[in-house]
């Protein structure tokens, strides 16, 4: 239910923030550019939910939105090298 509500909210946000009245000129391309970003993102999340979950976990961690002790990328453990690089540990 939550992902569906998020998609509706995303669509409403895009719809309310774009001006659809431009028949020509630069404003004409705003909905096209927005659709070219939103549609592949939705397709990616639907087609590869596991990868999308890992990307989301990594983005949350990189933005500092996870707890300090959380060392996971989605459901997989992450190893840190001496240089600070991270890699998903395969079991």
Buried (B, 14 or more C-beta within 10 A) or exposed (E): EEEEEEBEEEEEEBEEEBEEEEEEEEEEEBBEEBEEEBEEEEEEBEEEEEEBBBBEBBEEBEEEEBEEEEBBBBEEEBEEEEEEEBEBEEE
